[in-house]
Amino acid sequence: MSKSSWQPLLKGVAALSLATVAGIPASAQDRDHDDHIRFFPGNLVVSRSVYDNNPNNVKVGALLPPNCANTTTPCVAATNDGTFPYVFNNVLADGSFGITSKVYLDQITPFGFLLNCLEVPNSTQRNVRSESNQLVTSFSSKSEEALNLSTDGKLLTFIDYVAPVNTIDVSNSNTPGVIDPTNPVGVAYYRAVATVSRSGKFTFTETNAYSGNNGRAAIFNNTNGADFFYTSGNAGNGSNPQPNGVILGAGAQIIDPANAPESFQNPGTPTPVASFSVILLGDKADKIGKDDNFRGLTVFNNVLYYTKGSGGNGVNTVYFVDTTGTACPNGVGVPAVGATLPIAPLAYDPTKLQTSGLPSNMCILAGFPTALAKTANPLAFPFGIWFANADTLYVADEGDGYTGGLDLYTHAAAQTTAGIQKWIFNASTKSWNRAYTLQTGLELGVPYTVNRYPTGNNSATSLPWSPATDGVRNLTGRVSDDGKVTLYAITSTVSGSGDQGADPNRLVFVTDDLSNTDATKAAKEKFFTVRKADFAEVLRGVSFTPGTRPDHDRW
């Protein structure tokens, strides 16, 4: 089916889908795990979180962060109760504020029609008997819940928290095996990597990685005799110097899957698989561990790629893990021919962690930015990445999240890197070049309405409540036989909310000509909305369903 014939159909079917999603009763959203749910090849899976909007989740005047009286930092009083979206104004008093919520995996057709939704096991379900069998997300933590297929394509993978629903500040808590006494959040919860099969069966592997912060994405490498997870994220929520466990638990991890039920798991010391330091570029060393504040990751042609797009340290750019040790002696290069994926944790000297951190075995992909985030102009914010082929890479840029004043909408609209960037590999120079950034129809900086959302200005920030698209985060794609690339992406937002990560956002798609390098032509390629998050909902990750063959195109 050609683009011209199916795009009008998409608008009608998507509208039907949105009405269907909005009409899902609470009883269906909160139902117990359904063993008969199946994922069908060629469809999409979107991770969605729903906040229960209970005023009693937070009491005005309650001391934050949790157990703060037993930490080294002062307590603050909650300014708002648990009513959505006002509850997230509490972040203005408690910089670690967040609250956990249920996760759903929604199966939709490529046109946006909702087929079913699978609830991830959590504390509200009757068949979940212990805290160790719960998995939740932090509702307002915008960098979480990426979805990726395992390397054999048969399992969906993601990373989250082992905690009850409606728990406060889990996203900045310590992990039980890595305690930072300077972390203002005085509680500890494991993070866990999850897999789900086509039949809806879950497995969970707990980890002490990402203490003080969050895991963001995971891929299960289960081909060619391998059996482990690669993950990305960030660690640390205390002062400098950070404990060894925080340094070890940041960034890029390799994790062996657990074979025992969660109640019998006993995670050990985090196991980093890779690290990068700006000293490779000739720059002065940053705060140890903060160059490894990674967001997206992917595996392509036996190479592991990461992105960094947040934090004031390091370089916001695209990286790869160099298992040969020869691809980039100065910190920049391209993967060596015949390179293999890493199969073991990074070797390090424990006596040097506090002084020089982990050894570097990562490279910035040649052609991508190398300027420090502190000085880069323009500064990009790469998030998800997807290869269409060996010479074409699409990079999601979430935008800068600016909320500095009443110009927040015009500022978002003026961004040049936000959207989906298309990068082309030049074989003669062995370097990547940005051809253009897809933005048309994304409506950067254009405020939109959400059912039951407040209007006017948020009194806590003096800025408008209405969200607007600021860029895109996670993405996936598919190349069809006619050379058209269809990209699906989750939008980021900007607003006057206390925490923009809690804004209802969107799933969008755009079709690009794979062979095109002309920015003028690309400007005519328009984004369309496939799905909108409703009140007290957020969308986080998007992937094709388990069992979808990489070379299969249902269209």
C-alpha positions as CSV (number, residue, x, y, z in Angstrom):
1,M,0.0,0.0,0.0
2,S,1.4,3.4,-0.9
3,K,1.8,6.3,1.5
4,S,-0.8,8.3,-0.4
5,S,-3.4,5.5,0.0
6,W,-2.8,4.6,3.7
7,Q,-2.3,8.0,5.2
8,P,-6.0,9.1,4.9
9,L,-6.9,5.7,6.4
10,L,-4.6,6.3,9.3
11,K,-6.4,9.4,10.3
12,G,-9.7,7.6,10.5
13,V,-8.4,4.5,12.2
14,A,-6.3,6.5,14.6
15,A,-9.3,8.5,15.5
16,L,-11.2,5.3,16.2
17,S,-8.3,4.0,18.2
18,L,-8.1,7.1,20.3
19,A,-11.8,6.9,21.1
20,T,-11.3,3.2,22.0
21,V,-8.3,3.9,24.3
22,A,-10.0,6.8,26.0
23,G,-13.0,4.6,26.7
24,I,-11.2,1.8,28.4
25,P,-12.9,1.4,31.8
26,A,-10.9,1.4,34.9
27,S,-11.8,-2.2,35.5
28,A,-10.1,-3.2,32.2
29,Q,-7.0,-1.0,32.9
30,D,-6.6,-2.5,36.4
31,R,-7.4,-6.2,35.6
32,D,-5.1,-9.0,36.7
33,H,-2.5,-10.4,34.4
34,D,-4.3,-12.2,31.4
35,D,-2.3,-15.3,30.4
36,H,-4.2,-15.4,27.1
37,I,-2.9,-12.0,25.8
38,R,-0.7,-12.5,22.7
39,F,1.5,-10.2,20.8
40,F,1.2,-10.6,17.0
41,P,4.2,-10.0,14.6
42,G,4.2,-6.7,12.8
43,N,2.3,-4.7,15.4
44,L,3.6,-2.1,17.8
45,V,3.9,-2.1,21.6
46,V,3.8,1.1,23.5
47,S,4.7,1.4,27.2
48,R,2.1,3.5,29.0
49,S,1.8,4.5,32.6
50,V,-1.3,5.6,34.5
51,Y,-1.3,7.6,37.7
52,D,-4.3,6.8,39.9
53,N,-4.9,10.5,40.8
54,N,-5.5,9.8,44.5
55,P,-5.3,12.9,46.7
56,N,-4.2,10.7,49.6
57,N,-1.0,9.6,47.9
58,V,0.7,12.8,49.3
59,K,-0.4,14.9,52.3
60,V,0.3,18.6,52.3
61,G,2.9,19.3,54.9
62,A,4.3,15.8,54.9
63,L,8.1,15.7,55.1
64,L,10.0,15.0,51.9
65,P,12.0,13.1,50.7
66,P,11.1,9.8,52.4
67,N,13.0,9.2,55.6
68,C,14.8,12.5,55.2
69,A,15.2,12.9,58.9
70,N,17.8,10.1,58.8
71,T,19.8,11.6,55.9
72,T,22.4,14.3,55.7
73,T,20.1,16.9,54.0
74,P,17.2,18.9,55.5
75,C,13.5,17.8,55.0
76,V,11.0,19.9,53.1
77,A,7.2,20.1,53.4
78,A,5.0,18.8,50.6
79,T,3.2,21.7,49.0
80,N,0.5,19.7,47.2
81,D,-1.5,16.6,47.8
82,G,-1.7,13.7,45.4
83,T,-4.2,15.2,42.9
84,F,-3.0,15.2,39.3
85,P,-1.2,17.2,37.9
86,Y,-0.8,19.5,40.9
87,V,1.0,16.7,42.8
88,F,4.1,17.2,40.6
89,N,4.5,20.7,41.8
90,N,6.1,19.1,44.8
91,V,9.3,18.8,42.8
92,L,9.8,22.5,43.2
93,A,10.4,21.8,46.9
94,D,11.8,18.3,46.7
95,G,14.1,18.0,43.7
96,S,13.9,14.2,43.9
97,F,10.1,14.1,43.9
98,G,8.3,11.4,41.9
99,I,5.7,8.8,42.5
100,T,5.5,5.3,41.1
101,S,2.6,4.1,38.9
102,K,1.4,1.1,37.0
103,V,2.9,0.2,33.6
104,Y,0.8,-1.2,30.7
105,L,2.1,-2.6,27.4
106,D,-0.4,-1.7,24.7
107,Q,-0.4,-3.6,21.5
108,I,-1.6,-1.4,18.6
109,T,-1.6,-1.9,14.8
110,P,0.8,0.3,12.8
111,F,-2.3,2.5,12.1
112,G,-2.9,3.0,15.8
113,F,-5.8,0.7,16.5
114,L,-5.6,-0.7,20.1
115,L,-5.7,-4.5,20.2
116,N,-5.1,-5.2,23.9
117,C,-3.1,-4.1,26.9
118,L,-1.0,-6.1,29.2
119,E,-0.6,-4.9,32.8
120,V,2.9,-5.4,34.2
121,P,2.7,-7.1,37.6
122,N,2.3,-4.7,40.5
123,S,1.2,-4.3,44.1
124,T,-2.5,-3.7,43.2
125,Q,-3.0,-7.1,41.6
126,R,-4.5,-9.9,43.6
127,N,-2.0,-12.5,42.1
128,V,1.1,-10.5,43.2
129,R,1.9,-11.8,46.7
130,S,5.2,-10.0,47.6
131,E,6.9,-6.8,47.0
132,S,9.7,-8.6,45.1
133,N,7.2,-9.4,42.3
134,Q,6.2,-5.8,41.7
135,L,7.5,-3.7,38.8
136,V,6.6,0.0,38.4
137,T,7.8,3.1,36.8
138,S,8.2,6.6,38.2
139,F,5.3,8.4,36.5
140,S,7.1,11.7,35.8
141,S,10.5,10.3,35.0
142,K,10.5,11.0,31.3
143,S,13.6,9.1,30.5
144,E,12.3,5.7,31.5
145,E,10.4,2.8,30.0
146,A,12.2,2.4,26.6
147,L,11.2,-0.8,24.9
148,N,13.6,-2.9,22.8
149,L,13.5,-6.4,21.3
150,S,16.0,-9.0,22.3
151,T,18.7,-9.7,19.7
152,D,16.8,-12.8,18.5
153,G,13.6,-10.6,18.3
154,K,11.5,-13.0,20.4
155,L,11.4,-11.0,23.7
156,L,10.6,-7.4,24.7
157,T,12.9,-5.9,27.2
158,F,12.8,-2.9,29.6
159,I,14.0,-1.8,33.0
160,D,12.1,-0.4,36.0
161,Y,11.8,-0.4,39.8
162,V,10.9,-3.1,42.3
163,A,8.5,-1.1,44.5
164,P,4.8,-0.8,45.3
165,V,2.5,1.6,43.3
166,N,2.3,5.1,44.8
167,T,5.7,5.0,46.4
168,I,7.4,8.5,46.7
169,D,10.9,9.3,45.3
170,V,11.8,5.8,44.1
171,S,13.5,7.1,41.0
172,N,16.2,8.8,43.1
173,S,16.4,6.2,45.9
174,N,19.5,4.2,46.6
175,T,19.6,0.5,45.7
176,P,19.7,-1.9,48.7
177,G,23.3,-3.0,47.8
178,V,24.7,0.5,47.0
179,I,23.9,3.0,49.7
180,D,25.1,6.6,49.3
181,P,24.7,8.2,52.7
182,T,24.6,11.7,51.1
183,N,21.5,10.8,49.0
184,P,18.6,12.9,50.4
185,V,16.2,10.1,49.6
186,G,16.6,7.8,52.6
187,V,15.0,4.6,51.2
188,A,16.3,1.9,48.9
189,Y,14.7,-0.2,46.1
190,Y,16.2,-2.5,43.5
191,R,15.9,-1.8,39.8
192,A,14.9,-4.8,37.6
193,V,15.3,-5.8,34.0
194,A,12.1,-7.3,32.6
195,T,11.4,-9.5,29.6
196,V,8.0,-10.4,28.2
197,S,7.3,-13.0,25.6
198,R,4.8,-13.2,22.8
199,S,2.5,-15.1,25.2
200,G,2.7,-12.4,27.8
201,K,5.0,-14.2,30.2
202,F,7.3,-12.0,32.3
203,T,10.7,-12.5,33.9
204,F,12.5,-10.1,36.2
205,T,16.2,-9.7,37.0
206,E,17.0,-7.4,40.0
207,T,20.1,-5.3,40.0
208,N,21.9,-2.8,42.3
209,A,22.8,-0.7,39.3
210,Y,21.6,2.9,38.9
211,S,21.5,3.7,42.7
212,G,20.3,7.3,43.1
213,N,18.9,7.5,39.6
214,N,17.2,5.4,37.0
215,G,17.7,2.7,34.4
216,R,16.4,3.8,31.0
217,A,16.7,1.0,28.5
218,A,17.6,-2.7,28.2
219,I,18.4,-5.2,25.4
220,F,18.7,-8.9,26.0
221,N,21.5,-10.4,24.0
222,N,20.4,-14.0,23.6
223,T,22.0,-15.1,20.3
224,N,25.2,-16.9,19.4
225,G,25.5,-18.4,22.8
226,A,25.1,-15.1,24.7
227,D,22.8,-14.8,27.7
228,F,22.9,-11.3,29.3
229,F,21.4,-7.9,29.3
230,Y,22.9,-4.6,28.1
231,T,21.3,-1.6,29.9
232,S,21.6,2.2,29.9
233,G,20.9,4.7,32.6
234,N,22.4,7.1,35.2
235,A,23.4,6.8,38.8
236,G,24.0,9.1,41.8
237,N,21.9,11.6,43.8
238,G,24.4,12.6,46.4
239,S,27.5,14.6,46.8
240,N,31.0,14.2,45.3
241,P,33.0,11.9,45.7
242,Q,30.5,9.2,45.0
243,P,30.7,5.7,46.5
244,N,32.4,3.0,44.4
245,G,29.0,1.3,43.9
246,V,27.5,4.4,42.4
247,I,30.4,4.8,40.0
248,L,30.2,1.2,39.0
249,G,26.4,1.3,38.7
250,A,26.2,4.2,36.2
251,G,25.8,4.3,32.5
252,A,26.3,1.1,30.5
253,Q,25.8,-2.2,32.3
254,I,26.0,-5.9,31.5
255,I,23.7,-8.0,33.7
256,D,23.3,-11.8,33.8
257,P,19.7,-12.9,33.8
258,A,18.4,-14.4,37.1
259,N,17.1,-17.9,37.0
260,A,15.5,-17.8,40.4
261,P,12.2,-16.1,41.5
262,E,12.7,-12.6,42.7
263,S,12.2,-13.5,46.3
264,F,15.3,-15.7,46.0
265,Q,17.5,-13.2,44.1
266,N,20.4,-11.5,45.8
267,P,21.9,-8.9,43.4
268,G,25.6,-8.2,43.9
269,T,27.9,-5.3,42.9
270,P,27.0,-3.6,39.6
271,T,28.9,-4.7,36.5
272,P,29.6,-2.0,34.0
273,V,30.2,-3.0,30.4
274,A,31.6,0.3,29.1
275,S,32.6,3.8,30.1
276,F,33.7,7.1,28.5
277,S,35.7,10.0,29.7
278,V,36.1,13.4,28.1
279,I,39.9,13.2,28.8
280,L,40.1,11.1,25.6
281,L,39.1,14.3,23.7
282,G,41.8,16.4,25.5
283,D,39.3,18.0,27.9
284,K,39.5,18.3,31.6
285,A,38.0,15.4,33.6
286,D,34.4,15.8,34.7
287,K,32.8,14.6,37.9
288,I,33.6,10.8,37.9
289,G,30.7,8.8,36.6
290,K,28.8,11.7,35.1
291,D,30.2,11.3,31.5
292,D,28.3,8.0,31.5
293,N,24.8,9.5,31.9
294,F,23.4,7.4,29.0
295,R,19.8,7.4,27.6
296,G,19.2,5.4,24.5
297,L,20.9,2.2,23.3
298,T,20.7,-0.1,20.3
299,V,22.6,-3.1,18.8
300,F,23.4,-3.0,15.1
301,N,25.8,-5.2,13.2
302,N,27.3,-6.6,16.4
303,V,28.0,-3.2,17.8
304,L,26.5,-1.7,20.9
305,Y,25.6,2.0,20.6
306,Y,24.6,4.5,23.3
307,T,23.4,8.1,23.5
308,K,23.9,10.8,26.1
309,G,21.6,13.8,26.0
310,S,21.2,15.1,29.5
311,G,23.3,16.5,32.4
312,G,25.9,19.2,32.5
313,N,28.9,16.9,32.2
314,G,30.2,15.0,29.3
315,V,29.3,15.3,25.6
316,N,25.7,15.0,24.3
317,T,26.2,12.7,21.3
318,V,26.2,9.1,20.0
319,Y,28.7,6.5,21.3
320,F,29.7,3.0,20.5
321,V,31.5,0.3,22.6
322,D,34.9,-0.5,21.0
323,T,35.7,-4.1,21.8
324,T,38.8,-4.1,19.6
325,G,40.6,-1.3,21.5
326,T,41.8,0.1,18.1
327,A,38.8,1.9,16.6
328,C,39.4,5.3,18.1
329,P,42.6,6.1,20.0
330,N,41.5,9.7,20.4
331,G,38.0,9.0,21.5
332,V,36.4,9.4,18.1
333,G,36.0,6.9,15.3
334,V,33.8,4.2,13.7
335,P,33.5,0.5,14.6
336,A,36.2,-1.8,13.4
337,V,35.3,-4.3,10.7
338,G,34.5,-7.6,12.3
339,A,34.0,-6.1,15.7
340,T,32.1,-8.3,18.2
341,L,29.7,-7.4,21.0
342,P,31.1,-7.2,24.5
343,I,30.5,-10.4,26.4
344,A,32.0,-9.6,29.9
345,P,32.0,-6.7,32.3
346,L,34.6,-4.0,32.0
347,A,37.9,-4.7,33.8
348,Y,38.9,-2.0,36.3
349,D,41.2,-1.2,39.1
350,P,39.2,-0.7,42.3
351,T,41.9,1.4,43.8
352,K,41.5,4.0,41.1
353,L,37.7,4.4,41.0
354,Q,37.7,7.5,43.3
355,T,40.6,9.2,41.5
356,S,40.2,8.4,37.8
357,G,37.0,6.3,37.5
358,L,36.5,3.5,35.1
359,P,38.8,2.9,32.1
360,S,37.4,4.1,28.8
361,N,36.4,1.7,26.1
362,M,33.8,3.8,24.2
363,C,34.1,6.2,21.3
364,I,32.1,9.0,19.9
365,L,30.8,8.0,16.5
366,A,32.8,10.0,13.9
367,G,30.9,13.1,12.6
368,F,28.7,13.4,15.7
369,P,29.2,16.3,18.2
370,T,32.4,16.3,20.3
371,A,31.9,19.6,22.1
372,L,31.3,19.5,25.9
373,A,27.7,19.9,26.9
374,K,28.7,23.0,28.9
375,T,29.9,24.8,25.8
376,A,28.3,23.2,22.7
377,N,26.3,25.5,20.5
378,P,23.9,24.3,19.4
379,L,23.5,21.7,22.0
380,A,21.8,18.5,20.9
381,F,19.8,16.2,23.1
382,P,20.0,12.7,21.5
383,F,17.8,10.0,23.0
384,G,16.6,7.0,20.9
385,I,18.5,5.7,17.9
386,W,17.5,3.4,15.1
387,F,19.5,2.2,12.1
388,A,17.6,1.9,8.8
389,N,20.7,0.3,7.2
390,A,24.5,0.4,7.7
391,D,24.7,3.9,6.1
392,T,21.5,5.5,7.5
393,L,21.0,6.3,11.2
394,Y,18.0,8.1,12.7
395,V,18.5,9.9,16.0
396,A,15.7,11.2,18.2
397,D,16.3,14.6,19.8
398,E,14.1,15.4,22.8
399,G,14.7,19.1,22.8
400,D,16.2,21.1,25.7
401,G,13.1,21.2,28.0
402,Y,13.4,25.0,28.4
403,T,11.0,26.5,31.0
404,G,12.9,29.7,31.7
405,G,10.0,32.1,31.0
406,L,6.9,33.0,29.1
407,D,8.8,32.3,25.9
408,L,8.8,28.6,26.6
409,Y,6.6,27.9,23.5
410,T,8.5,30.1,21.1
411,H,11.8,28.8,22.4
412,A,10.6,25.2,21.7
413,A,9.5,26.1,18.2
414,A,12.8,27.7,17.3
415,Q,14.9,24.6,18.1
416,T,16.9,23.3,15.1
417,T,18.0,19.9,16.4
418,A,14.8,18.7,18.1
419,G,12.8,16.0,16.2
420,I,14.3,13.1,14.3
421,Q,17.7,13.7,12.8
422,K,18.8,11.7,9.7
423,W,22.5,10.9,9.5
424,I,24.3,9.4,6.5
425,F,27.6,7.6,6.5
426,N,30.3,8.8,4.1
427,A,32.5,5.8,3.3
428,S,35.3,7.9,1.8
429,T,35.7,10.0,4.9
430,K,34.6,7.3,7.3
431,S,32.4,9.8,9.0
432,W,28.6,10.5,9.6
433,N,26.9,13.6,8.4
434,R,23.6,15.0,9.4
435,A,21.4,15.4,6.3
436,Y,18.4,17.1,8.0
437,T,16.1,17.0,10.9
438,L,12.5,15.9,10.5
439,Q,10.2,18.4,12.2
440,T,7.2,19.3,9.9
441,G,4.0,18.4,11.6
442,L,5.6,17.8,14.9
443,E,4.3,21.2,16.0
444,L,7.2,22.1,18.2
445,G,6.1,24.7,20.8
446,V,2.4,24.6,19.8
447,P,0.3,24.1,23.0
448,Y,-2.4,21.5,22.9
449,T,-5.4,20.7,25.1
450,V,-5.8,17.6,27.3
451,N,-9.1,16.3,28.6
452,R,-9.6,17.5,32.2
453,Y,-6.2,19.2,32.3
454,P,-6.0,22.6,34.0
455,T,-6.2,25.8,31.9
456,G,-4.4,29.1,32.4
457,N,-1.2,29.3,34.3
458,N,0.2,27.1,37.0
459,S,0.4,29.3,40.1
460,A,3.5,27.5,41.3
461,T,5.5,28.3,38.2
462,S,3.5,31.3,36.7
463,L,3.7,29.5,33.3
464,P,0.9,27.9,31.2
465,W,-0.3,24.4,32.1
466,S,-0.9,23.4,28.5
467,P,1.8,21.1,27.2
468,A,3.5,21.5,23.8
469,T,5.8,19.1,21.9
470,D,9.5,19.8,22.6
471,G,11.1,16.9,20.5
472,V,11.0,13.1,20.5
473,R,12.5,10.5,22.8
474,N,12.2,6.8,22.0
475,L,11.7,5.6,18.4
476,T,11.6,2.6,16.1
477,G,11.2,2.2,12.4
478,R,10.6,-0.1,9.4
479,V,11.9,0.0,5.8
480,S,9.5,-1.1,3.2
481,D,10.2,-2.6,-0.2
482,D,9.7,0.7,-2.0
483,G,12.5,2.4,0.0
484,K,10.2,4.3,2.3
485,V,11.1,4.5,6.0
486,T,8.3,4.7,8.5
487,L,9.4,6.0,11.9
488,Y,7.4,5.9,15.1
489,A,8.4,8.1,18.1
490,I,7.3,9.2,21.5
491,T,7.2,12.9,22.0
492,S,8.7,15.0,24.8
493,T,6.9,18.1,26.1
494,V,7.4,21.5,27.6
495,S,4.9,23.3,29.8
496,G,4.5,25.2,33.0
497,S,3.9,22.0,35.0
498,G,6.1,21.5,38.0
499,D,7.5,18.5,36.2
500,Q,7.2,18.3,32.4
501,G,7.8,14.6,32.5
502,A,4.2,14.2,33.8
503,D,2.6,15.9,30.8
504,P,0.4,13.7,28.6
505,N,2.3,13.2,25.4
506,R,1.9,11.5,22.0
507,L,3.0,8.7,19.7
508,V,3.7,10.1,16.3
509,F,4.9,8.7,13.0
510,V,6.6,10.1,9.9
511,T,7.6,8.6,6.5
512,D,11.0,9.4,5.0
513,D,12.5,8.5,1.7
514,L,15.5,6.3,2.6
515,S,17.6,7.6,-0.3
516,N,16.8,11.3,0.3
517,T,19.5,13.7,1.5
518,D,17.7,16.9,0.4
519,A,16.5,19.0,3.4
520,T,14.1,20.9,1.2
521,K,12.4,17.7,0.1
522,A,12.4,16.3,3.7
523,A,10.6,19.4,4.9
524,K,7.5,18.1,3.0
525,E,7.6,14.9,5.0
526,K,5.0,15.4,7.8
527,F,4.5,13.9,11.2
528,F,1.1,12.5,12.1
529,T,-0.3,11.7,15.6
530,V,-1.0,8.0,16.1
531,R,-2.1,8.2,19.7
532,K,-2.5,10.7,22.5
533,A,-2.0,10.1,26.2
534,D,-5.1,11.0,28.2
535,F,-5.4,12.7,31.5
536,A,-3.0,11.2,34.1
537,E,-1.3,9.1,31.4
538,V,2.1,9.2,29.8
539,L,3.6,7.3,26.9
540,R,7.2,6.2,27.2
541,G,8.6,3.5,24.8
542,V,7.7,2.1,21.4
543,S,8.8,-1.1,19.7
544,F,7.6,-3.7,17.3
545,T,6.1,-6.8,18.9
546,P,8.1,-9.8,19.9
547,G,8.4,-12.2,17.0
548,T,8.5,-9.5,14.4
549,R,11.2,-10.3,11.9
550,P,13.5,-7.4,11.1
551,D,13.2,-7.9,7.3
552,H,9.4,-8.4,7.5
553,D,7.1,-5.6,6.3
554,R,3.3,-6.1,6.8
555,W,2.6,-3.2,4.4
